[in-house]
Each structure stands twice: as structure tokens, then as C-alpha cells.
């Protein structure tokens, strides 16, 4: 099992000059994105025009599969979950209306696998378990997984930040964001705790995020 790690990120602004919302999501370049699976909005934080603002986000590398509950395009909860590591596989089953993932077993190196053996089409999500959480924070959403079909996920924690107020936390992104990302980092490559400064250039209208 790979060594687990935690990444704490703090985003700051001071007299930004224009109110702005940062949206964080794991929508890095992955084969099948927006076709086989969809990213989920992790965090949305608003920074005011004047004064000092701060937003924090903490990621833990313990991954998990879950059976999400979806309402109006948002993941609102999960019925059940199982912790999963690279190279492991699990099976989702149903008995008397109760869903359960099997204990993970050795699978294919480099990917996470979940088999749907419930007898019906199901939704499955991949997310990460934060300390003290009973259910994972969803990161990628697979909908309409057929019976006897399986989900294969290769998750790299590439986090991106966008300036947009069009989305809310836990929203399922059905297509690419219509504005370019202003920041992108592989969280595995960062220090355990980092601070980032959001600034706005009034002349160009551009926002930037730089490490403090």
C-alpha cells in the first residue's frame, strides 16, 4: 500500500479589487473524462472586493469507492463506501435493499476497480476519505454502470482552480469549464501545508494564484 499523505492548502486575498469565486475540482487530463466519468466540484470559495479573505482545503490520499446519492445534478450523500488503494478491486452487491462493497482484493497495478454485481444499473463514485469522515468526498462520478460491468479508475490528484460562480460544491460537471483554469497542481508533489495568494490585475482582468 502506498504511503498515505495529507495536503493542507490555504488560499488568501487582500483587497482583491473585484469579488471572485474560486472553484476547485479534480479535472486533470484523464482518458474518458466527460465520456465515461465526470469530475465533481470539491470546493467553492468567494473572495471579496476589499479586505482580507481566506479559504482552506485539505486533501487526504486515502481513496474510496462509494454508491452516491444524486439529486438535481449534485451528489448529496453516499449509501455505502469502501476504502481502496492502487492495484485493488472491489465488488458492489445488493441484498434486501442493502448495498455493500466487498473487502478489496489484489487487482491490476495502477488502477482502482469496482464491479457492479447488484443486478441493476448503478452509479459509482471515486473520492477520498478525510480524517473523521464516515463517507468520502466525491471526486469522480461514474453514472449508469451496468450490471456485471466494472469501473476502472486511474486517479491522480491533479487539482485545478477556476474563477467561476456558476457551480456549487458537489455538483457533477457534465462538460469542460468554459473558462481556463488559473492554477493547477499535482497535490502529491506539494509540501504538507502550502499557502497561495489570489490576485487580480485590473488592467487585463486576469486572476492569478501564486505560492506565498
N, C-alpha and C positions, 0 to 999 in steps of 0.2 A: 504494500500500500504506500502511495506517495505521501510525503510529509505534508501534513495539513498546515495552512497558514492563514493569517488574518490580515486584512489591509484596511486601515482606517484613513479615510480621506476627508479633509476639511476644505470647503470652498468659501472664500471670503470676497467681499467687495466693500469699497469705501467711496461714497459719493460717486456712484456709477454714472450718473448723468442721465440715465434712462432706465425705467423699470424693465426688467428682463426675467424670464423664467428659463432655468436650465433643466433639461430633461436628460436623464441618464438611462441608457439601455445597452444590452449586450447584442449589438447587431453587426459585429465584425464580419469580415468576408468569410462566409461559410457556404459550402456547396449545398444547394437545396433551400437556401433561405428564401422566404416568401413563396415557396412552392410546396416543400414537404413540411416545413415548420415555420413558426413566426416568433419574432422576439417579443418580449413583454416589457413594458415600461417599468423600470425599477424605482427611480426617484424623480420627483418634480419639485424644484425649489425656486421661489421667487425672490429676487433681489431688488430692493427699492432704488428709486432715483437718487435720493440723498440719504446720507447716514451710512452706518456700518451694518453689514449683514453677514451671516454665517450659515452654512448648511453642512451637515455631516452625513457620511455614508460609510458603512462598514460591511466588508465582504469577507466571508469565510469560505475556504476552498472545499469544504465537505459538500459534495454534490448529493442530490437525491432525486428520485423519480416520484411523481405524485399523480393522483387522479383528481384533476382540478374541477371545481365548480365554476361555471361560466355564466355570467348574466350581462346582457347587453354589451358584449364585446370586452368585458372585464373579468379577470379571474378574481373571484371574491373569497375563495376558500379552497380547501382540498379535503377530500373524504378520507384518504389514506396516503401514506408515503413510505418509502424505504430509502435509507442511505445507500449510496452506490459509489464505487470507486472505479478508476480507469481499469479497463480489462475485465469488468464484471458484468453479469447479466441476471435479470430477474424476470418473473412471470406474474402478471396480474390475473387473478381469478375472482370468481363471484360465487357465493353460496348463500341462499336465503336472503338475498338483498345486501349482503355484506361483502365488500371488496377488500382484497388483500394482495399485497406483493409478496412473493416468496423471498426467502433469505438469499442474498446474492451468492452466485457461484462464479467460478472462473469462466471467462468468456474470451472475446477477441481483444488482444492488446491494442490500446489506442482509442477504444471506443467504449461507450456505455450502451447496453442493450436492454430493452424491455419488451417481452412478448405479451400480447393480448390473448388470453385464453378464457375470456368471460362468456363467450357465446354470442356476443353482440359488439357493435361498433363502440369504441370508447375514445375519450380524449385523454391524453397523457402529457405531462409537463416535466421538464428538467429544471431544477433550481438548486439553490444552495441553502444549507442549514446554518443559521446563526445561533450563537450560544443562547440557550434559554428558550428557543423556538420549538414548538411542537410540530409545526408544519413548515416546509421550506418556502423561501421566497422564489417565486417562479421567474425563470429567465428565458426559456424557450418553450413554445407551445405546439404540440402536435395534435391536430384535430382529425376526427374520423378515422382512427386506426382500426382497421378491420379485424374481425376475429381470426386468430391464427396468424395475424401479421405482427411484425415487430418494429419497434422504433430503434434506430441506431443513431446515437448522438456522439459527436466529437466536439466537446465543449472546451474552448479556450477562453479564459476570462478577459477578452478584449472589450473594455468599456469605452463607450463614446458619449460625448456631451453635445447636445443641440440647444440652440436658442429657439424655443417654441413654447407657446401656451396652448397648443391645440390638443394636448393629450393629458390624461391623468394617470396616476400611479396604478399599476396592474392592468392597464389597457393592453390589449393584444394588437400589435402593429401588423396590419394586413398588407402593407406595402412600404416601400422605402420612404423615409422622411423627405419632404420636398425642399428642405434646406440643408446645406452641407454641414457636417459635424465640425465643431470648432476645436475639438480636443479628442484624442484617442490614446489609450494606454493599455498595455497588457498588464493586468494587476499583479501577475506572478513576478514581474520584473521590477516592481516598485518596492521601496522600503516599507516596513510595517506601518508607519504613520507618515503621511505627507500632507502638506498644505499648499493650496492652489489659489491664485489671485485672479478674479474675473475683472477685466477692464473693458471699456468701451471707447472707441475712437469716434468722436462726433463728426469729424471731417469725412471719414469713409463710411461710418455707420457700422463698422465691423467690431465684433467682440472677440476677445482672446482670453485664454486661460494659461497662465504661466506658473511654474512652481515657485513658491516663496523662497 
